[in-house]
Amino acid sequence: MTDLHGDALVADAHNDLLMLVARRPKEIWVEYFRDRWIPQLRAGGIDVQVLPVFSPIS
């Protein structure tokens, strides 16, 4: 299974990740995502992170 994971393109659609970032002060969003989440995603072998966003049409 490890070889399959290493050879595959792995996408994660962890749809509450953006909300975890948004709970922090806006000024640190970039640093928080970079320092907290990118290392974990890389360690987990994630190649693509999908962050769905909903915006109501007004």
mmCIF file of the N, C-alpha and C atoms, coordinates in Angstrom:
data_MODEL
# 
_entry.id   MODEL 
# 
loop_
_atom_site.group_PDB 
_atom_site.id 
_atom_site.type_symbol 
_atom_site.label_atom_id 
_atom_site.label_alt_id 
_atom_site.label_comp_id 
_atom_site.label_asym_id 
_atom_site.label_entity_id 
_atom_site.label_seq_id 
_atom_site.pdbx_PDB_ins_code 
_atom_site.Cartn_x 
_atom_site.Cartn_y 
_atom_site.Cartn_z 
_atom_site.occupancy 
_atom_site.B_iso_or_equiv 
_atom_site.pdbx_formal_charge 
_atom_site.auth_seq_id 
_atom_site.auth_comp_id 
_atom_site.auth_asym_id 
_atom_site.auth_atom_id 
_atom_site.pdbx_PDB_model_num 
ATOM 1   N N  . MET A 1 1  ? 0.829   -1.190 0.000  1.00 0.00 ? 1  MET A N  1 
ATOM 2   C CA . MET A 1 1  ? 0.000   0.000  0.000  1.00 0.00 ? 1  MET A CA 1 
ATOM 3   C C  . MET A 1 1  ? 0.874   1.256  0.000  1.00 0.00 ? 1  MET A C  1 
ATOM 4   N N  . THR A 1 2  ? 2.017   1.237  0.653  1.00 0.00 ? 2  THR A N  1 
ATOM 5   C CA . THR A 1 2  ? 2.890   2.406  0.701  1.00 0.00 ? 2  THR A CA 1 
ATOM 6   C C  . THR A 1 2  ? 3.350   2.799  -0.696 1.00 0.00 ? 2  THR A C  1 
ATOM 7   N N  . ASP A 1 3  ? 3.695   1.803  -1.532 1.00 0.00 ? 3  ASP A N  1 
ATOM 8   C CA . ASP A 1 3  ? 4.121   2.104  -2.898 1.00 0.00 ? 3  ASP A CA 1 
ATOM 9   C C  . ASP A 1 3  ? 2.999   2.749  -3.686 1.00 0.00 ? 3  ASP A C  1 
ATOM 10  N N  . LEU A 1 4  ? 1.780   2.275  -3.514 1.00 0.00 ? 4  LEU A N  1 
ATOM 11  C CA . LEU A 1 4  ? 0.632   2.847  -4.211 1.00 0.00 ? 4  LEU A CA 1 
ATOM 12  C C  . LEU A 1 4  ? 0.443   4.310  -3.811 1.00 0.00 ? 4  LEU A C  1 
ATOM 13  N N  . HIS A 1 5  ? 0.526   4.571  -2.521 1.00 0.00 ? 5  HIS A N  1 
ATOM 14  C CA . HIS A 1 5  ? 0.358   5.944  -2.032 1.00 0.00 ? 5  HIS A CA 1 
ATOM 15  C C  . HIS A 1 5  ? 1.474   6.847  -2.557 1.00 0.00 ? 5  HIS A C  1 
ATOM 16  N N  . GLY A 1 6  ? 2.675   6.359  -2.565 1.00 0.00 ? 6  GLY A N  1 
ATOM 17  C CA . GLY A 1 6  ? 3.807   7.144  -3.036 1.00 0.00 ? 6  GLY A CA 1 
ATOM 18  C C  . GLY A 1 6  ? 3.763   7.418  -4.526 1.00 0.00 ? 6  GLY A C  1 
ATOM 19  N N  . ASP A 1 7  ? 3.193   6.502  -5.292 1.00 0.00 ? 7  ASP A N  1 
ATOM 20  C CA . ASP A 1 7  ? 3.124   6.650  -6.743 1.00 0.00 ? 7  ASP A CA 1 
ATOM 21  C C  . ASP A 1 7  ? 1.889   7.415  -7.206 1.00 0.00 ? 7  ASP A C  1 
ATOM 22  N N  . ALA A 1 8  ? 0.904   7.563  -6.339 1.00 0.00 ? 8  ALA A N  1 
ATOM 23  C CA . ALA A 1 8  ? -0.358  8.195  -6.723 1.00 0.00 ? 8  ALA A CA 1 
ATOM 24  C C  . ALA A 1 8  ? -0.340  9.697  -6.471 1.00 0.00 ? 8  ALA A C  1 
ATOM 25  N N  . LEU A 1 9  ? -1.177  10.395 -7.190 1.00 0.00 ? 9  LEU A N  1 
ATOM 26  C CA . LEU A 1 9  ? -1.452  11.803 -6.904 1.00 0.00 ? 9  LEU A CA 1 
ATOM 27  C C  . LEU A 1 9  ? -2.547  11.788 -5.846 1.00 0.00 ? 9  LEU A C  1 
ATOM 28  N N  . VAL A 1 10 ? -2.249  12.300 -4.658 1.00 0.00 ? 10 VAL A N  1 
ATOM 29  C CA . VAL A 1 10 ? -3.188  12.233 -3.546 1.00 0.00 ? 10 VAL A CA 1 
ATOM 30  C C  . VAL A 1 10 ? -3.797  13.614 -3.302 1.00 0.00 ? 10 VAL A C  1 
ATOM 31  N N  . ALA A 1 11 ? -5.129  13.674 -3.398 1.00 0.00 ? 11 ALA A N  1 
ATOM 32  C CA . ALA A 1 11 ? -5.858  14.923 -3.161 1.00 0.00 ? 11 ALA A CA 1 
ATOM 33  C C  . ALA A 1 11 ? -6.680  14.771 -1.883 1.00 0.00 ? 11 ALA A C  1 
ATOM 34  N N  . ASP A 1 12 ? -6.727  15.829 -1.110 1.00 0.00 ? 12 ASP A N  1 
ATOM 35  C CA . ASP A 1 12 ? -7.500  15.841 0.131  1.00 0.00 ? 12 ASP A CA 1 
ATOM 36  C C  . ASP A 1 12 ? -8.525  16.962 0.041  1.00 0.00 ? 12 ASP A C  1 
ATOM 37  N N  . ALA A 1 13 ? -9.769  16.649 0.310  1.00 0.00 ? 13 ALA A N  1 
ATOM 38  C CA . ALA A 1 13 ? -10.840 17.651 0.308  1.00 0.00 ? 13 ALA A CA 1 
ATOM 39  C C  . ALA A 1 13 ? -11.355 17.831 1.728  1.00 0.00 ? 13 ALA A C  1 
ATOM 40  N N  . HIS A 1 14 ? -10.432 18.100 2.628  1.00 0.00 ? 14 HIS A N  1 
ATOM 41  C CA . HIS A 1 14 ? -10.729 18.288 4.055  1.00 0.00 ? 14 HIS A CA 1 
ATOM 42  C C  . HIS A 1 14 ? -11.506 19.589 4.196  1.00 0.00 ? 14 HIS A C  1 
ATOM 43  N N  . ASN A 1 15 ? -12.819 19.490 4.124  1.00 0.00 ? 15 ASN A N  1 
ATOM 44  C CA . ASN A 1 15 ? -13.625 20.685 3.938  1.00 0.00 ? 15 ASN A CA 1 
ATOM 45  C C  . ASN A 1 15 ? -13.789 21.584 5.156  1.00 0.00 ? 15 ASN A C  1 
ATOM 46  N N  . ASP A 1 16 ? -13.236 21.253 6.311  1.00 0.00 ? 16 ASP A N  1 
ATOM 47  C CA . ASP A 1 16 ? -13.288 22.208 7.419  1.00 0.00 ? 16 ASP A CA 1 
ATOM 48  C C  . ASP A 1 16 ? -11.935 22.873 7.682  1.00 0.00 ? 16 ASP A C  1 
ATOM 49  N N  . LEU A 1 17 ? -10.947 22.557 6.884  1.00 0.00 ? 17 LEU A N  1 
ATOM 50  C CA . LEU A 1 17 ? -9.621  23.134 7.061  1.00 0.00 ? 17 LEU A CA 1 
ATOM 51  C C  . LEU A 1 17 ? -9.648  24.649 6.917  1.00 0.00 ? 17 LEU A C  1 
ATOM 52  N N  . LEU A 1 18 ? -10.361 25.149 5.927  1.00 0.00 ? 18 LEU A N  1 
ATOM 53  C CA . LEU A 1 18 ? -10.440 26.591 5.726  1.00 0.00 ? 18 LEU A CA 1 
ATOM 54  C C  . LEU A 1 18 ? -11.090 27.281 6.925  1.00 0.00 ? 18 LEU A C  1 
ATOM 55  N N  . MET A 1 19 ? -12.072 26.644 7.539  1.00 0.00 ? 19 MET A N  1 
ATOM 56  C CA . MET A 1 19 ? -12.720 27.215 8.724  1.00 0.00 ? 19 MET A CA 1 
ATOM 57  C C  . MET A 1 19 ? -11.745 27.278 9.902  1.00 0.00 ? 19 MET A C  1 
ATOM 58  N N  . LEU A 1 20 ? -10.879 26.293 10.026 1.00 0.00 ? 20 LEU A N  1 
ATOM 59  C CA . LEU A 1 20 ? -9.876  26.311 11.098 1.00 0.00 ? 20 LEU A CA 1 
ATOM 60  C C  . LEU A 1 20 ? -8.915  27.484 10.920 1.00 0.00 ? 20 LEU A C  1 
ATOM 61  N N  . VAL A 1 21 ? -8.559  27.768 9.676  1.00 0.00 ? 21 VAL A N  1 
ATOM 62  C CA . VAL A 1 21 ? -7.690  28.913 9.399  1.00 0.00 ? 21 VAL A CA 1 
ATOM 63  C C  . VAL A 1 21 ? -8.444  30.214 9.681  1.00 0.00 ? 21 VAL A C  1 
ATOM 64  N N  . ALA A 1 22 ? -9.704  30.281 9.247  1.00 0.00 ? 22 ALA A N  1 
ATOM 65  C CA . ALA A 1 22 ? -10.490 31.513 9.389  1.00 0.00 ? 22 ALA A CA 1 
ATOM 66  C C  . ALA A 1 22 ? -10.790 31.864 10.839 1.00 0.00 ? 22 ALA A C  1 
ATOM 67  N N  . ARG A 1 23 ? -10.657 30.926 11.746 1.00 0.00 ? 23 ARG A N  1 
ATOM 68  C CA . ARG A 1 23 ? -10.863 31.209 13.174 1.00 0.00 ? 23 ARG A CA 1 
ATOM 69  C C  . ARG A 1 23 ? -9.730  32.043 13.766 1.00 0.00 ? 23 ARG A C  1 
ATOM 70  N N  . ARG A 1 24 ? -8.624  32.073 13.087 1.00 0.00 ? 24 ARG A N  1 
ATOM 71  C CA . ARG A 1 24 ? -7.468  32.844 13.548 1.00 0.00 ? 24 ARG A CA 1 
ATOM 72  C C  . ARG A 1 24 ? -7.606  34.290 13.077 1.00 0.00 ? 24 ARG A C  1 
ATOM 73  N N  . PRO A 1 25 ? -6.858  35.206 13.678 1.00 0.00 ? 25 PRO A N  1 
ATOM 74  C CA . PRO A 1 25 ? -6.871  36.592 13.188 1.00 0.00 ? 25 PRO A CA 1 
ATOM 75  C C  . PRO A 1 25 ? -6.419  36.637 11.723 1.00 0.00 ? 25 PRO A C  1 
ATOM 76  N N  . LYS A 1 26 ? -7.085  37.443 10.932 1.00 0.00 ? 26 LYS A N  1 
ATOM 77  C CA . LYS A 1 26 ? -6.831  37.512 9.493  1.00 0.00 ? 26 LYS A CA 1 
ATOM 78  C C  . LYS A 1 26 ? -5.360  37.771 9.176  1.00 0.00 ? 26 LYS A C  1 
ATOM 79  N N  . GLU A 1 27 ? -4.697  38.543 10.025 1.00 0.00 ? 27 GLU A N  1 
ATOM 80  C CA . GLU A 1 27 ? -3.292  38.890 9.770  1.00 0.00 ? 27 GLU A CA 1 
ATOM 81  C C  . GLU A 1 27 ? -2.360  37.680 9.782  1.00 0.00 ? 27 GLU A C  1 
ATOM 82  N N  . ILE A 1 28 ? -2.765  36.584 10.403 1.00 0.00 ? 28 ILE A N  1 
ATOM 83  C CA . ILE A 1 28 ? -1.864  35.417 10.488 1.00 0.00 ? 28 ILE A CA 1 
ATOM 84  C C  . ILE A 1 28 ? -2.353  34.224 9.669  1.00 0.00 ? 28 ILE A C  1 
ATOM 85  N N  . TRP A 1 29 ? -3.369  34.400 8.842  1.00 0.00 ? 29 TRP A N  1 
ATOM 86  C CA . TRP A 1 29 ? -3.889  33.281 8.050  1.00 0.00 ? 29 TRP A CA 1 
ATOM 87  C C  . TRP A 1 29 ? -2.804  32.593 7.234  1.00 0.00 ? 29 TRP A C  1 
ATOM 88  N N  . VAL A 1 30 ? -2.005  33.360 6.515  1.00 0.00 ? 30 VAL A N  1 
ATOM 89  C CA . VAL A 1 30 ? -0.979  32.770 5.645  1.00 0.00 ? 30 VAL A CA 1 
ATOM 90  C C  . VAL A 1 30 ? 0.040   31.998 6.478  1.00 0.00 ? 30 VAL A C  1 
ATOM 91  N N  . GLU A 1 31 ? 0.543   32.631 7.532  1.00 0.00 ? 31 GLU A N  1 
ATOM 92  C CA . GLU A 1 31 ? 1.548   31.981 8.369  1.00 0.00 ? 31 GLU A CA 1 
ATOM 93  C C  . GLU A 1 31 ? 0.972   30.745 9.061  1.00 0.00 ? 31 GLU A C  1 
ATOM 94  N N  . TYR A 1 32 ? -0.255  30.832 9.526  1.00 0.00 ? 32 TYR A N  1 
ATOM 95  C CA . TYR A 1 32 ? -0.882  29.694 10.208 1.00 0.00 ? 32 TYR A CA 1 
ATOM 96  C C  . TYR A 1 32 ? -1.024  28.519 9.255  1.00 0.00 ? 32 TYR A C  1 
ATOM 97  N N  . PHE A 1 33 ? -1.515  28.751 8.054  1.00 0.00 ? 33 PHE A N  1 
ATOM 98  C CA . PHE A 1 33 ? -1.652  27.662 7.085  1.00 0.00 ? 33 PHE A CA 1 
ATOM 99  C C  . PHE A 1 33 ? -0.286  27.105 6.714  1.00 0.00 ? 33 PHE A C  1 
ATOM 100 N N  . ARG A 1 34 ? 0.661   28.000 6.467  1.00 0.00 ? 34 ARG A N  1 
ATOM 101 C CA . ARG A 1 34 ? 2.015   27.577 6.060  1.00 0.00 ? 34 ARG A CA 1 
ATOM 102 C C  . ARG A 1 34 ? 2.714   26.794 7.167  1.00 0.00 ? 34 ARG A C  1 
ATOM 103 N N  . ASP A 1 35 ? 2.660   27.303 8.392  1.00 0.00 ? 35 ASP A N  1 
ATOM 104 C CA . ASP A 1 35 ? 3.429   26.705 9.484  1.00 0.00 ? 35 ASP A CA 1 
ATOM 105 C C  . ASP A 1 35 ? 2.720   25.531 10.152 1.00 0.00 ? 35 ASP A C  1 
ATOM 106 N N  . ARG A 1 36 ? 1.410   25.556 10.193 1.00 0.00 ? 36 ARG A N  1 
ATOM 107 C CA . ARG A 1 36 ? 0.644   24.519 10.903 1.00 0.00 ? 36 ARG A CA 1 
ATOM 108 C C  . ARG A 1 36 ? 0.189   23.394 9.973  1.00 0.00 ? 36 ARG A C  1 
ATOM 109 N N  . TRP A 1 37 ? -0.364  23.741 8.820  1.00 0.00 ? 37 TRP A N  1 
ATOM 110 C CA . TRP A 1 37 ? -1.009  22.724 7.987  1.00 0.00 ? 37 TRP A CA 1 
ATOM 111 C C  . TRP A 1 37 ? -0.151  22.171 6.873  1.00 0.00 ? 37 TRP A C  1 
ATOM 112 N N  . ILE A 1 38 ? 0.631   22.991 6.209  1.00 0.00 ? 38 ILE A N  1 
ATOM 113 C CA . ILE A 1 38 ? 1.429   22.470 5.097  1.00 0.00 ? 38 ILE A CA 1 
ATOM 114 C C  . ILE A 1 38 ? 2.374   21.353 5.548  1.00 0.00 ? 38 ILE A C  1 
ATOM 115 N N  . PRO A 1 39 ? 3.081   21.478 6.682  1.00 0.00 ? 39 PRO A N  1 
ATOM 116 C CA . PRO A 1 39 ? 3.929   20.354 7.108  1.00 0.00 ? 39 PRO A CA 1 
ATOM 117 C C  . PRO A 1 39 ? 3.139   19.061 7.344  1.00 0.00 ? 39 PRO A C  1 
ATOM 118 N N  . GLN A 1 40 ? 1.945   19.173 7.903  1.00 0.00 ? 40 GLN A N  1 
ATOM 119 C CA . GLN A 1 40 ? 1.129   17.981 8.148  1.00 0.00 ? 40 GLN A CA 1 
ATOM 120 C C  . GLN A 1 40 ? 0.635   17.367 6.837  1.00 0.00 ? 40 GLN A C  1 
ATOM 121 N N  . LEU A 1 41 ? 0.232   18.212 5.905  1.00 0.00 ? 41 LEU A N  1 
ATOM 122 C CA . LEU A 1 41 ? -0.227  17.708 4.611  1.00 0.00 ? 41 LEU A CA 1 
ATOM 123 C C  . LEU A 1 41 ? 0.908   17.010 3.878  1.00 0.00 ? 41 LEU A C  1 
ATOM 124 N N  . ARG A 1 42 ? 2.076   17.613 3.893  1.00 0.00 ? 42 ARG A N  1 
ATOM 125 C CA . ARG A 1 42 ? 3.232   16.988 3.234  1.00 0.00 ? 42 ARG A CA 1 
ATOM 126 C C  . ARG A 1 42 ? 3.611   15.674 3.903  1.00 0.00 ? 42 ARG A C  1 
ATOM 127 N N  . ALA A 1 43 ? 3.598   15.658 5.230  1.00 0.00 ? 43 ALA A N  1 
ATOM 128 C CA . ALA A 1 43 ? 3.927   14.425 5.957  1.00 0.00 ? 43 ALA A CA 1 
ATOM 129 C C  . ALA A 1 43 ? 2.936   13.311 5.644  1.00 0.00 ? 43 ALA A C  1 
ATOM 130 N N  . GLY A 1 44 ? 1.700   13.683 5.360  1.00 0.00 ? 44 GLY A N  1 
ATOM 131 C CA . GLY A 1 44 ? 0.672   12.700 5.016  1.00 0.00 ? 44 GLY A CA 1 
ATOM 132 C C  . GLY A 1 44 ? 0.663   12.316 3.549  1.00 0.00 ? 44 GLY A C  1 
ATOM 133 N N  . GLY A 1 45 ? 1.570   12.890 2.768  1.00 0.00 ? 45 GLY A N  1 
ATOM 134 C CA . GLY A 1 45 ? 1.664   12.542 1.355  1.00 0.00 ? 45 GLY A CA 1 
ATOM 135 C C  . GLY A 1 45 ? 0.614   13.215 0.486  1.00 0.00 ? 45 GLY A C  1 
ATOM 136 N N  . ILE A 1 46 ? 0.041   14.312 0.966  1.00 0.00 ? 46 ILE A N  1 
ATOM 137 C CA . ILE A 1 46 ? -0.981  15.020 0.205  1.00 0.00 ? 46 ILE A CA 1 
ATOM 138 C C  . ILE A 1 46 ? -0.305  15.886 -0.861 1.00 0.00 ? 46 ILE A C  1 
ATOM 139 N N  . ASP A 1 47 ? -0.744  15.736 -2.114 1.00 0.00 ? 47 ASP A N  1 
ATOM 140 C CA . ASP A 1 47 ? -0.202  16.515 -3.222 1.00 0.00 ? 47 ASP A CA 1 
ATOM 141 C C  . ASP A 1 47 ? -1.085  17.713 -3.572 1.00 0.00 ? 47 ASP A C  1 
ATOM 142 N N  . VAL A 1 48 ? -2.400  17.555 -3.376 1.00 0.00 ? 48 VAL A N  1 
ATOM 143 C CA . VAL A 1 48 ? -3.364  18.594 -3.739 1.00 0.00 ? 48 VAL A CA 1 
ATOM 144 C C  . VAL A 1 48 ? -4.321  18.777 -2.571 1.00 0.00 ? 48 VAL A C  1 
ATOM 145 N N  . GLN A 1 49 ? -4.522  20.015 -2.160 1.00 0.00 ? 49 GLN A N  1 
ATOM 146 C CA . GLN A 1 49 ? -5.481  20.327 -1.090 1.00 0.00 ? 49 GLN A CA 1 
ATOM 147 C C  . GLN A 1 49 ? -6.638  21.093 -1.717 1.00 0.00 ? 49 GLN A C  1 
ATOM 148 N N  . VAL A 1 50 ? -7.842  20.560 -1.590 1.00 0.00 ? 50 VAL A N  1 
ATOM 149 C CA . VAL A 1 50 ? -9.041  21.199 -2.119 1.00 0.00 ? 50 VAL A CA 1 
ATOM 150 C C  . VAL A 1 50 ? -9.750  21.892 -0.957 1.00 0.00 ? 50 VAL A C  1 
ATOM 151 N N  . LEU A 1 51 ? -9.966  23.199 -1.095 1.00 0.00 ? 51 LEU A N  1 
ATOM 152 C CA . LEU A 1 51 ? -10.636 23.968 -0.059 1.00 0.00 ? 51 LEU A CA 1 
ATOM 153 C C  . LEU A 1 51 ? -11.909 24.569 -0.648 1.00 0.00 ? 51 LEU A C  1 
ATOM 154 N N  . PRO A 1 52 ? -13.036 23.849 -0.526 1.00 0.00 ? 52 PRO A N  1 
ATOM 155 C CA . PRO A 1 52 ? -14.275 24.369 -1.100 1.00 0.00 ? 52 PRO A CA 1 
ATOM 156 C C  . PRO A 1 52 ? -14.746 25.623 -0.393 1.00 0.00 ? 52 PRO A C  1 
ATOM 157 N N  . VAL A 1 53 ? -15.261 26.564 -1.178 1.00 0.00 ? 53 VAL A N  1 
ATOM 158 C CA . VAL A 1 53 ? -15.754 27.826 -0.645 1.00 0.00 ? 53 VAL A CA 1 
ATOM 159 C C  . VAL A 1 53 ? -17.165 28.035 -1.180 1.00 0.00 ? 53 VAL A C  1 
ATOM 160 N N  . PHE A 1 54 ? -18.064 28.444 -0.292 1.00 0.00 ? 54 PHE A N  1 
ATOM 161 C CA . PHE A 1 54 ? -19.437 28.745 -0.678 1.00 0.00 ? 54 PHE A CA 1 
ATOM 162 C C  . PHE A 1 54 ? -19.658 30.244 -0.583 1.00 0.00 ? 54 PHE A C  1 
ATOM 163 N N  . SER A 1 55 ? -20.225 30.784 -1.600 1.00 0.00 ? 55 SER A N  1 
ATOM 164 C CA . SER A 1 55 ? -20.580 32.203 -1.594 1.00 0.00 ? 55 SER A CA 1 
ATOM 165 C C  . SER A 1 55 ? -22.003 32.318 -2.125 1.00 0.00 ? 55 SER A C  1 
ATOM 166 N N  . PRO A 1 56 ? -22.915 32.829 -1.321 1.00 0.00 ? 56 PRO A N  1 
ATOM 167 C CA . PRO A 1 56 ? -24.284 32.933 -1.788 1.00 0.00 ? 56 PRO A CA 1 
ATOM 168 C C  . PRO A 1 56 ? -24.401 33.983 -2.905 1.00 0.00 ? 56 PRO A C  1 
ATOM 169 N N  . ILE A 1 57 ? -25.265 33.702 -3.841 1.00 0.00 ? 57 ILE A N  1 
ATOM 170 C CA . ILE A 1 57 ? -25.525 34.652 -4.927 1.00 0.00 ? 57 ILE A CA 1 
ATOM 171 C C  . ILE A 1 57 ? -26.582 35.629 -4.417 1.00 0.00 ? 57 ILE A C  1 
ATOM 172 N N  . SER A 1 58 ? -26.256 36.914 -4.506 1.00 0.00 ? 58 SER A N  1 
ATOM 173 C CA . SER A 1 58 ? -27.233 37.885 -4.021 1.00 0.00 ? 58 SER A CA 1 
ATOM 174 C C  . SER A 1 58 ? -27.797 38.710 -5.144 1.00 0.00 ? 58 SER A C  1 
# 
